[in-house]
């Protein structure tokens, strides 16, 4: 078999037809289902809810894309990739100073700030419904330390570190 034939064979095996518009609600193309993660087959996408997911790379940034098993609609997207930058110029690890009234706390789920211009939520951690105790949870490749919603002041500005970015339905 010549080199050109090998290249065509390899190309036919790769999911070349896997082009995703990274927006919740869009359908995940069938060829993308082969892009499984090495660290699991499901991720948590809400309080006590999990879904199958793939790892998709777009312009050098890796995203975890969770989808509905029945209709393949994208339900949740997150990135912990430090190469990611929102249209507002924020990246994972950056600190945001914002009015405490702009912080959203989903009980038993994410603690996040206002949407960026391109629709991403900067996530500061998870509301774990636990007492003030530093704990570590590993979900996929996200390592969390403590609950950033514990002991937030009732008013004023706070500074929180961005742990990851997410979008969901």
C-alpha positions as CSV (number, residue, x, y, z in Angstrom):
1,X,0.0,0.0,0.0
2,X,1.5,3.3,-1.0
3,X,1.8,6.4,1.3
4,X,-1.1,8.2,-0.4
5,X,-3.5,5.2,0.2
6,X,-2.4,5.1,3.9
7,X,-3.2,8.8,4.3
8,X,-6.7,8.4,2.8
9,X,-7.3,5.4,5.1
10,X,-6.2,7.3,8.2
11,X,-8.3,10.3,7.1
12,X,-11.4,8.0,6.7
13,X,-11.0,6.8,10.3
14,X,-10.7,10.3,11.9
15,X,-14.0,12.1,12.7
16,X,-13.4,14.7,10.0
17,X,-17.2,15.4,9.8
18,X,-17.2,16.4,13.5
19,X,-17.9,20.1,13.3
20,X,-19.7,21.6,16.3
21,X,-21.2,25.0,16.9
22,X,-20.6,25.2,20.6
23,X,-24.0,26.3,21.7
24,X,-26.4,24.4,24.0
25,X,-29.4,23.1,22.1
26,X,-27.5,22.3,18.9
27,X,-27.4,18.8,17.7
28,X,-24.2,16.8,18.1
29,X,-23.3,15.2,14.8
30,X,-23.0,11.4,14.9
31,X,-19.3,11.4,13.8
32,X,-18.5,13.3,17.0
33,X,-19.7,10.5,19.3
34,X,-16.3,8.9,18.8
35,X,-14.5,11.7,20.6
36,X,-14.7,10.1,24.1
37,X,-12.7,11.2,27.1
38,X,-10.1,9.0,28.7
39,X,-11.3,10.0,32.2
40,X,-14.9,8.9,32.0
41,X,-18.1,8.6,30.0
42,X,-20.4,10.9,31.9
43,X,-20.1,14.3,33.6
44,X,-22.3,16.2,36.1
45,X,-24.2,18.9,34.3
46,X,-26.5,20.1,37.1
47,X,-27.6,19.3,40.6
48,X,-27.7,15.5,40.7
49,X,-27.8,15.2,36.9
50,X,-25.2,13.7,34.6
51,X,-24.9,13.1,30.9
52,X,-22.6,11.5,28.4
53,X,-19.9,13.8,26.9
54,X,-17.2,14.1,24.4
55,X,-14.0,16.1,24.4
56,X,-14.0,18.5,21.4
57,X,-11.1,20.7,20.4
58,X,-11.8,24.0,18.6
59,X,-9.0,26.4,17.6
60,X,-6.6,24.8,20.2
61,X,-9.1,24.9,23.1
62,X,-10.5,21.7,24.6
63,X,-14.2,21.6,25.6
64,X,-16.3,19.0,27.4
65,X,-19.6,18.8,25.5
66,X,-22.4,16.9,27.3
67,X,-25.4,15.8,25.3
68,X,-28.8,14.2,25.6
69,X,-28.6,10.5,24.8
70,X,-31.9,10.4,23.0
71,X,-31.7,13.3,20.6
72,X,-27.9,14.2,20.8
73,X,-28.8,17.9,21.6
74,X,-26.0,19.6,23.5
75,X,-27.0,20.3,27.1
76,X,-23.9,21.6,28.7
77,X,-20.4,22.8,27.7
78,X,-17.4,23.6,29.9
79,X,-13.8,24.3,29.5
80,X,-11.0,24.3,31.9
81,X,-8.4,24.9,29.2
82,X,-6.1,27.8,30.2
83,X,-5.9,28.7,26.5
84,X,-9.5,29.7,26.5
85,X,-10.3,33.4,26.6
86,X,-13.7,35.0,26.7
87,X,-14.6,37.9,24.4
88,X,-14.3,40.1,27.5
89,X,-10.6,39.0,27.9
90,X,-11.1,36.6,30.9
91,X,-9.3,33.3,31.2
92,X,-9.3,30.4,33.6
93,X,-7.3,31.4,36.8
94,X,-8.1,35.1,36.4
95,X,-9.7,36.9,39.3
96,X,-12.9,38.9,38.8
97,X,-14.0,41.7,41.1
98,X,-17.7,42.1,41.0
99,X,-20.6,43.2,43.1
100,X,-21.8,40.3,45.3
101,X,-25.4,40.8,43.9
102,X,-24.1,39.7,40.5
103,X,-23.0,36.3,41.7
104,X,-25.4,33.5,41.0
105,X,-25.5,30.5,43.3
106,X,-27.4,27.4,42.0
107,X,-28.0,25.3,45.1
108,X,-25.9,22.1,44.9
109,X,-24.4,23.3,41.6
110,X,-22.3,26.1,40.2
111,X,-21.4,29.5,41.6
112,X,-20.9,31.9,38.7
113,X,-20.8,35.5,37.6
114,X,-22.7,37.4,34.9
115,X,-22.5,36.1,31.3
116,X,-19.6,37.2,29.2
117,X,-20.3,39.0,25.9
118,X,-20.0,35.7,24.1
119,X,-22.4,33.9,26.5
120,X,-20.0,32.0,28.8
121,X,-20.5,31.8,32.5
122,X,-17.3,32.3,34.6
123,X,-17.6,29.7,37.2
124,X,-15.9,30.2,40.6
125,X,-16.7,26.8,42.1
126,X,-19.6,24.7,43.2
127,X,-22.2,25.3,45.9
128,X,-21.8,22.0,47.7
129,X,-24.3,22.6,50.5
130,X,-21.6,21.8,53.0
131,X,-20.3,23.7,56.0
132,X,-17.3,25.9,55.8
133,X,-14.7,23.2,55.3
134,X,-12.2,23.0,52.5
135,X,-12.8,19.8,50.6
136,X,-11.5,18.5,47.3
137,X,-13.7,16.9,44.6
138,X,-12.5,15.7,41.3
139,X,-15.1,15.5,38.5
140,X,-13.6,14.9,35.1
141,X,-10.5,17.1,35.2
142,X,-11.9,19.8,37.5
143,X,-10.4,20.1,40.9
144,X,-12.4,22.2,43.3
145,X,-11.3,23.5,46.7
146,X,-14.1,24.6,49.0
147,X,-17.3,26.4,48.3
148,X,-16.9,30.0,47.2
149,X,-20.5,30.9,48.3
150,X,-19.8,30.3,52.0
151,X,-19.4,33.5,54.0
152,X,-20.0,35.8,51.0
153,X,-20.9,39.3,52.3
154,X,-24.5,40.5,51.8
155,X,-23.3,43.5,49.9
156,X,-20.2,45.1,48.4
157,X,-17.6,43.8,46.0
158,X,-15.8,40.5,46.2
159,X,-12.9,39.0,44.2
160,X,-13.2,35.4,43.0
161,X,-11.0,33.2,40.9
162,X,-12.4,31.7,37.7
163,X,-12.2,27.9,37.9
164,X,-13.8,27.2,34.5
165,X,-16.3,28.5,32.0
166,X,-19.6,26.9,31.2
167,X,-22.8,27.2,29.0
168,X,-26.0,25.2,29.4
169,X,-29.6,25.0,28.4
